[in-house]
Amino acid sequence: MTKNVLFIMCDQLRWDYLSCAGHAGIETPHIDALAKRGVRFDRAYVQSTICGPSRMSFYTGRYVSSHGSTWNSIPLKVGEMTLGDHLRPLGVRTALCGKTHMAADAEGMKRLGLAPDSTIGALVSECGFEPYERDDGLHPDGKYGRRNKNYDQYMKDRGWADENPWDSVANSGEDADGNILSGWFLDNSDLKARVADEDSETPYITRRAMDFIREAGDTPWCLHLSYIKPHWPYIVPAPYHDMYPPETHSPVLRSDVEKDDPHPVFGAFMEERVSKAFTNETTRTKVIGAYMGLIKQIDDQMGELMAFLKAQGLTDDTMIVFTSDHGDYLGDHWMGEKELFHDPSARIPLIVVDPSREADVTRGTVSEALVEAIDVVPTILDYFGGAEAPHIIEGKSLRPLMQGDCESLHDFVISEYDYSFRQARRRLGVSVADAKLTMLFDGRWKYVFAEGFRPMLFDLRSDPDEFHDLGGNPDYAQECDRLQALFFQWTRRISQRTTMSDAEIEKRGVDLNEAKAGILIGFPTEADLSDALAANKAQQKVSK
């Protein structure tokens, strides 16, 4: 049988909202079953805490400051190699069902004469994926994003005459009088969505993934199944809408200490509209009930999908990666949304099932190794037998960890955030160029470099809830200096020389290639050249 990879990504799923990660109020048996079949990486971090740049790092295996797509609307540069670019030469069909949040580099494509509707133009526009069915999952009644015409037609075929059934059916509810209430409004989150469960986004895109797998047949494939949920709008159909009453919810993770002279950037984000909304307990409770219901729906679909793979005879030959593009504060740390670097936002679930016999030694275990989202691309490439490309891919394959060959890959993990688009920047009076944050976490100390401000610092050994920012405490200046030195070391990496590997450079000049080609630099006489060539020839004989 051919090898395949099912690369599953949820949107805005927190690391700790799975029963296998310790959540006491929700049961996710099918995702837990994946963890039992593979390795659950308990300390996995994204390279950015919002959709677009995080996903571009997932798809390129490169840090945000390397690929340059620093926020949701910033295109990924033409020429950045993605997962599909690495896999296609290996004969692997690399396709998408769901979301990428990619913005195509239209100007770059125009400059290079790449038509968007050409084969290569379509791949460049879609993060290197064949767009089997792209659905970025946000289709309000406005000009935002591209509507999924396939889903619109599917809903019309089910009898919905609504012009935009995504908005008015799949993501809206009704009151007792039959009035349609939008799921965009947080206080409507406890309503059941008007759509039937089987017709909502998560089951629909799962079935489309099954369609692709049937169609692919014996061709090796890598399918990126990318769900929009449990991302907002926070609303879910029956029976999931009322499964999780308040007694099943985790307590809010925040302290008044955090509001006592907070770091200026943190303080500015606490003032964002969405952060203030989540300080209302009634609103927060409604949202979390829906959020948990959306996760339960995803888990049920994992059960359907794994049963399908088994029926197709694909279980023993398919690597499965299950993860999320970032977390969700849900009111923790006085915050809504994501964006900063506390664990509810920057830490993600990551489960990898490698069916290879070599991975049996770690099957069903939990790894405490620090890992990054950029490690997914080299892991998949490794599984398909592709050559390493460290001059392009900055992540590292997880397979040595899974095969028991090592205990760690990274001394620290990095996450970056460009907050120039946010109102917080304007409230702080920060220029667009300086609205940058970078987190470095070494497993104990979480350090955040904030251009123009003091750093943030958290000791997760003594303060696992990250309530106490030590960045302004002179007693921890030495620790900040140490971490800043690591940060400076990381910034000096060579990340833009992607057209020639270190190995290729190493070969240059070893055999006096320039001199042999007639480029004679530094030879006083012809005799000196002859002596050098003779010595080089003798050295080659010895090395053989």
Disulfide bonds with the S-S distance in Angstrom:
none
